Amino acid sequence: MREFITYKKSLEILENIKITHSTKRLFISDAIGYILAKDIIADHNSPEFPTSGMDGYAFKYEDINQDFLEITDKNPAGFVVETNVVNGTCIKTFTGSLMPKGSDTLIPIENVEVSGNKIKITKPVTKGFAVRKIGENYRKDEILIQKGTKIGFSEIGVLASLNIVQIDVYVNPTIAVASTGSEILDLGVEKTNDSQIRSSNHLTLEALFKSNGANVLQMGPVDDNLENITYFFENSLKNADIVVTTGGVSVGDYDLVQDVIKDKLKAEVLFHGVLVKPGMHILVALKDEKIIVALPGFAYSSTICAILYVLPLIYKFRNSNEKLPFVKAKITQDFRKSQDKTIFTACNVKYENNEYVIDFVGKKSGTSAILTNMLGNPALLIQEQNSSDIKNGDLVDILLLNNLK
């Protein structure tokens, strides 16, 4: 008789799996979406010198009340003007230009009247106006991007400003994916009897894993026999960090995946059976430091379990700060607790009046095969194993699904 563990206990076991992280160096534009493996530290001040923040005239602030200031030079960005600012003078200066020596303030062009080679200040400013100070953007030895950060467009911009060409990133995990079952058909394969169904699991999971930072080896549907399933596992374990299957982990005569994992591979089973809905027959095992996650066969069940169990493993391999997007939301109806399990129920979510609000309009009830419940703007309502019925207006825990796409 199998012992089913709590959802909380299964997460603790998952968290304690030891992962060996490896890194590689990439050109910064090729590193988008990867996780930074070393802190990025500024090797200089930015700006390194006082710099103009807009177009105007650089002058000494003590001359703010002078009737006129003489324009003695122009100071385009990218050049170093040789002329110094002295009392009674100013230099026309442009955005991004170094402030001329002797100046401490910039008067915008719209705050002056120009007459020949002189200006009259018509609208005064404060001392130091529009002057970017040394280190205003960042200072030398400051940690600008922390290890564990996901590289995006803003990180690329900062790296380029530092003249950093290549960075060290964590290697993304490789996941082998397959759906099992003699009744399932791959795309394009014609049905030969009415009991056959189209397999979507392996493609759904491939999309989910890729969009969350993993490399995927697509192994397609695998027929339900010991030889094929054993070959799939042995081949996949040579090439992947994680092997994910759907189907074959329940209690039926033809649920062979669990038999192969336990009897043929002699894998170390960490748990087989969790008090969750959907997906209670999930199996997680280790084989030669590789991780096996065998999910239920129903599309909705396998997808939910992949989100709850495989995505945290991807984040763990990437050594990232990424986490599943759990938030609080207000529910708009009463909702009963139906079973003594941790239950995940598809709902609709919207953000209004500074809070998330959920309802169940259009969501279907029935078997764990209803994957269409995850279309639209979906979330998962989470009911803890020891929780009670929910009342209209209560704050509840949800998982935002569109944040994972």
C-alpha positions in Angstrom: 0.0 0.0 0.0 1.5 3.3 -1.1 1.9 6.1 1.4 0.7 9.5 0.2 2.5 12.5 1.6 1.3 16.1 2.0 1.9 18.8 -0.6 4.1 20.7 1.9 6.2 17.6 2.6 6.7 17.0 -1.2 8.0 20.5 -1.6 10.4 20.0 1.2 11.8 16.9 -0.5 12.0 18.8 -3.8 13.9 21.6 -2.1 16.5 19.2 -0.6 17.5 17.7 -4.0 21.1 18.6 -4.5 21.9 20.3 -7.8 25.3 20.8 -9.4 25.4 24.2 -11.1 27.6 24.8 -14.2 28.4 28.0 -15.9 29.4 29.3 -19.3 30.5 32.6 -20.9 28.2 34.3 -23.4 28.3 37.4 -25.5 25.9 39.8 -23.7 23.2 39.8 -26.4 23.2 36.0 -26.4 22.7 36.0 -22.7 19.1 37.3 -22.7 16.9 35.1 -20.5 19.9 33.5 -18.8 20.8 33.9 -15.1 23.9 35.9 -14.1 26.5 33.8 -12.3 28.7 36.6 -11.0 28.0 40.1 -9.6 28.6 42.9 -12.1 30.6 45.6 -10.3 31.2 49.1 -11.7 34.8 49.8 -12.5 34.3 53.6 -12.9 32.0 56.4 -11.9 29.1 57.3 -14.2 29.3 60.1 -15.2 33.0 60.4 -14.6 32.8 64.2 -14.8 30.1 66.7 -14.2 27.8 66.5 -17.3 25.1 68.6 -18.8 21.6 67.1 -18.4 20.0 69.3 -21.1 20.6 72.0 -23.8 21.5 75.4 -22.4 24.3 77.7 -21.3 26.9 76.8 -18.7 27.8 79.6 -16.3 28.9 80.5 -12.8 25.9 80.6 -10.5 27.2 83.8 -8.8 26.4 85.5 -12.1 22.7 84.6 -11.9 21.6 88.2 -11.5 23.9 89.8 -14.2 22.2 91.8 -16.9 24.0 89.9 -19.6 26.4 87.0 -20.0 28.8 86.8 -23.0 28.7 83.6 -25.1 32.4 82.7 -25.5 32.2 79.2 -27.1 30.1 76.1 -28.0 30.4 72.8 -26.3 29.0 69.9 -28.4 28.6 66.4 -26.9 31.6 64.2 -27.5 34.2 67.1 -27.4 36.1 68.7 -24.6 35.9 72.5 -24.9 39.2 74.3 -24.2 37.6 77.6 -23.1 37.0 78.1 -19.4 33.9 79.9 -18.0 34.9 83.0 -16.1 32.7 85.7 -14.5 30.4 87.4 -16.9 30.6 84.6 -19.5 28.8 81.5 -20.5 29.4 78.6 -23.0 26.5 77.1 -25.1 26.4 73.5 -23.9 24.4 70.5 -25.1 22.8 67.5 -23.5 25.5 64.9 -22.6 28.4 67.4 -22.9 31.0 67.7 -20.1 30.4 70.9 -18.1 33.1 73.4 -19.1 35.7 74.2 -16.5 34.7 77.1 -14.2 31.0 76.5 -14.6 28.7 75.0 -11.9 25.1 75.6 -13.3 23.3 75.2 -16.6 20.5 77.6 -17.6 18.1 76.0 -20.2 17.8 77.6 -23.6 14.1 78.4 -22.9 15.1 80.4 -19.8 17.1 83.0 -21.7 16.8 85.7 -24.4 19.7 85.7 -26.9 21.0 88.9 -28.4 24.0 88.5 -30.7 26.7 86.9 -28.6 25.0 87.6 -25.3 22.2 86.0 -23.2 19.9 87.5 -20.7 18.5 85.1 -18.0 14.7 85.6 -18.0 13.8 82.7 -15.6 16.4 81.9 -12.8 17.3 78.4 -11.7 18.9 77.0 -8.6 22.6 76.4 -8.2 23.7 73.2 -10.0 20.6 73.0 -12.1 20.7 70.4 -14.9 24.3 69.3 -13.9 24.7 65.6 -13.5 27.1 65.0 -10.7 30.0 62.5 -10.7 28.6 59.0 -9.9 25.0 60.1 -10.3 24.2 57.0 -12.4 26.5 54.6 -10.5 29.7 54.8 -8.5 32.9 52.8 -8.8 32.9 49.5 -7.0 29.1 49.5 -6.7 27.3 46.2 -7.4 25.1 47.0 -10.3 23.6 43.6 -11.2 23.5 40.9 -8.6 24.3 37.2 -9.2 21.0 35.4 -9.8 19.5 38.1 -11.9 17.7 37.2 -15.1 19.3 39.0 -18.0 16.9 41.4 -19.8 17.1 44.5 -21.9 18.0 46.8 -19.0 20.8 44.5 -17.9 22.1 44.5 -21.5 22.2 48.3 -21.5 24.1 48.5 -18.2 26.6 45.8 -19.3 27.2 47.7 -22.6 27.7 51.0 -20.7 30.4 49.2 -18.7 32.1 47.9 -21.9 31.5 44.3 -20.8 31.5 42.0 -23.8 30.9 38.6 -22.2 29.4 37.5 -18.9 29.2 34.3 -16.9 25.8 32.7 -16.8 24.3 29.5 -15.4 23.7 26.7 -17.9 20.0 26.1 -18.3 18.8 22.5 -17.6 17.9 20.1 -20.3 14.6 18.3 -19.9 13.5 15.2 -21.9 9.7 15.1 -22.3 7.4 12.3 -23.4 3.8 11.3 -23.0 3.1 7.6 -22.6 0.2 5.4 -23.6 -0.9 3.1 -26.4 -4.1 5.1 -26.9 -2.4 8.5 -27.7 -1.5 9.7 -31.1 1.1 12.3 -32.2 0.2 15.2 -34.4 -0.7 14.2 -38.0 -1.2 10.5 -37.2 -4.6 9.2 -38.3 -6.9 7.4 -35.8 -7.6 3.7 -36.4 -10.2 3.2 -33.6 -12.5 5.3 -31.5 -10.5 4.8 -28.3 -7.5 6.7 -29.5 -6.9 10.3 -28.4 -4.6 13.1 -29.6 -1.6 13.6 -27.4 -1.1 17.2 -26.3 0.8 16.7 -23.1 4.3 16.4 -24.5 3.9 19.6 -26.5 2.2 21.5 -23.7 5.0 20.7 -21.4 7.7 21.5 -24.0 6.2 25.0 -24.4 5.9 25.5 -20.6 9.5 24.4 -19.9 11.0 26.4 -22.8 9.2 29.6 -21.8 10.6 29.2 -18.3 14.2 28.8 -19.3 14.8 25.1 -20.0 16.2 23.4 -23.1 13.8 20.6 -24.1 14.5 17.2 -25.8 11.1 16.3 -27.4 10.7 12.6 -27.3 7.1 12.5 -28.4 4.5 9.8 -27.5 5.9 6.5 -26.3 3.9 3.3 -26.6 2.8 1.6 -23.4 5.2 -1.4 -23.3 8.1 -2.1 -21.0 10.7 -2.3 -23.8 9.8 1.1 -25.3 9.5 2.9 -22.0 12.7 1.4 -20.7 14.6 2.5 -23.9 13.1 6.0 -23.6 14.3 6.4 -20.0 17.8 5.0 -20.6 18.3 7.2 -23.6 16.9 10.3 -22.0 18.9 9.9 -18.8 22.1 10.0 -20.9 21.2 13.4 -22.4 19.0 15.3 -19.9 19.2 16.7 -16.4 15.5 16.0 -15.8 13.2 13.4 -17.5 9.5 14.2 -17.5 6.7 11.8 -18.5 3.0 11.8 -18.5 0.8 8.8 -17.8 1.6 5.3 -16.4 1.9 6.2 -12.7 -1.6 5.3 -11.3 -2.8 1.9 -10.2 -3.9 0.3 -13.4 -2.6 -2.9 -15.0 -1.0 -0.9 -17.8 0.6 1.9 -15.8 4.1 0.7 -16.7 6.1 3.9 -16.2 6.2 3.4 -12.4 7.3 -0.2 -12.9 10.2 0.8 -15.2 11.3 3.5 -12.8 11.3 1.3 -9.8 12.1 -2.2 -11.2 14.1 -1.7 -14.4 16.0 1.5 -13.6 16.2 0.8 -9.8 15.8 4.6 -9.3 15.6 6.1 -5.8 11.9 7.0 -5.4 11.6 10.2 -3.4 7.8 10.1 -3.3 5.0 8.4 -5.2 1.7 9.9 -4.3 0.8 13.3 -2.9 -2.4 14.5 -1.3 -3.1 17.1 -4.0 -5.9 17.6 -6.5 -5.2 17.2 -9.4 -2.2 14.9 -9.7 -2.1 12.8 -6.6 -0.2 9.9 -8.3 2.9 12.0 -9.2 6.2 10.2 -8.8 9.6 11.8 -8.3 12.8 9.8 -8.3 16.6 10.1 -8.7 18.8 8.0 -11.0 22.5 8.7 -11.0 22.0 12.4 -10.0 19.4 12.8 -12.7 15.8 13.7 -11.7 12.7 11.8 -13.0 9.3 13.4 -12.7 6.5 11.1 -13.7 3.2 13.0 -14.0 -0.4 11.8 -14.4 -1.8 11.3 -17.9 -4.7 13.7 -17.9 -3.8 17.0 -19.6 -4.9 19.3 -16.9 -3.4 17.2 -14.1 0.0 16.9 -15.8 0.2 20.6 -16.6 -0.7 21.7 -13.1 1.8 19.2 -11.6 4.5 20.4 -14.1 4.0 24.0 -12.9 4.1 23.0 -9.2 7.0 20.6 -9.4 9.1 21.0 -12.5 9.2 24.8 -12.8 10.8 25.1 -9.3 13.4 22.5 -10.4 14.2 24.6 -13.5 14.6 27.6 -11.2 16.8 25.6 -9.0 19.1 24.5 -11.9 19.3 28.0 -13.1 20.2 29.1 -9.5 17.9 32.0 -10.0 15.7 34.3 -7.9 12.7 33.2 -9.9 9.6 31.9 -8.0 6.1 30.8 -8.8 3.9 33.9 -8.8 1.7 33.3 -5.7 -0.5 36.4 -4.7 -3.5 37.2 -2.6 -6.9 37.8 -4.3 -10.5 38.5 -3.3 -13.0 35.8 -4.2 -16.5 36.8 -5.4 -18.5 33.8 -4.2 -18.7 31.1 -1.6 -16.5 28.1 -2.4 -16.6 24.8 -0.6 -13.6 22.6 0.5 -14.5 19.2 -1.1 -11.6 16.9 -0.1 -8.9 16.5 2.6 -6.1 17.5 0.1 -4.4 20.6 -1.1 -6.6 21.5 -4.0 -5.8 23.7 -7.1 -8.8 25.0 -8.9 -8.8 26.9 -12.2 -10.4 30.4 -12.0 -10.4 33.7 -13.8 -8.4 36.6 -12.4 -8.5 40.4 -13.0 -6.8 43.3 -11.3 -9.1 46.1 -10.3 -9.1 48.8 -7.5 -5.6 47.8 -6.6 -6.3 44.1 -5.9 -6.7 40.8 -7.6 -10.2 39.5 -7.9 -11.2 36.0 -9.0 -14.4 34.2 -10.2 -15.3 31.0 -11.9 -17.4 32.2 -14.9 -17.1 29.8 -17.8 -14.8 27.4 -16.0 -15.9 23.8 -16.4 -16.1 21.1 -13.7 -15.4 17.5 -14.4 -12.4 15.3 -15.1 -8.8 16.3 -14.8 -8.7 16.4 -18.6 -10.2 19.9 -19.0 -7.1 21.8 -20.1 -9.3 24.6 -21.7 -9.8 25.9 -18.1 -6.3 27.4 -18.4 -7.2 29.6 -21.4 -8.1 33.3 -21.1 -6.7 35.1 -18.0 -6.4 32.1 -15.6 -5.2 31.5 -12.1 -5.2 28.6 -9.7 -7.2 29.0 -6.4 -5.2 27.2 -3.7 -7.0 25.5 -0.8 -4.7 24.1 1.8 -5.3 20.6 3.1 -6.4 21.7 6.5 -8.4 24.7 5.3 -12.1 25.3 5.6 -14.8 26.5 3.2 -14.2 29.9 1.6 -16.7 32.8 1.9 -17.6 35.5 -0.6 -15.2 38.4 -0.1 -12.4 36.3 1.6 -8.8 36.9 0.7 -7.4 33.7 -0.8 -4.1 32.4 -2.3 -3.8 32.1 -6.0 -1.1 31.3 -8.6 -1.1 33.6 -11.6 -0.8 31.3 -14.7 -0.3 33.9 -17.4 2.9 35.1 -15.6 4.4 31.7 -16.6 3.9 32.0 -20.3 
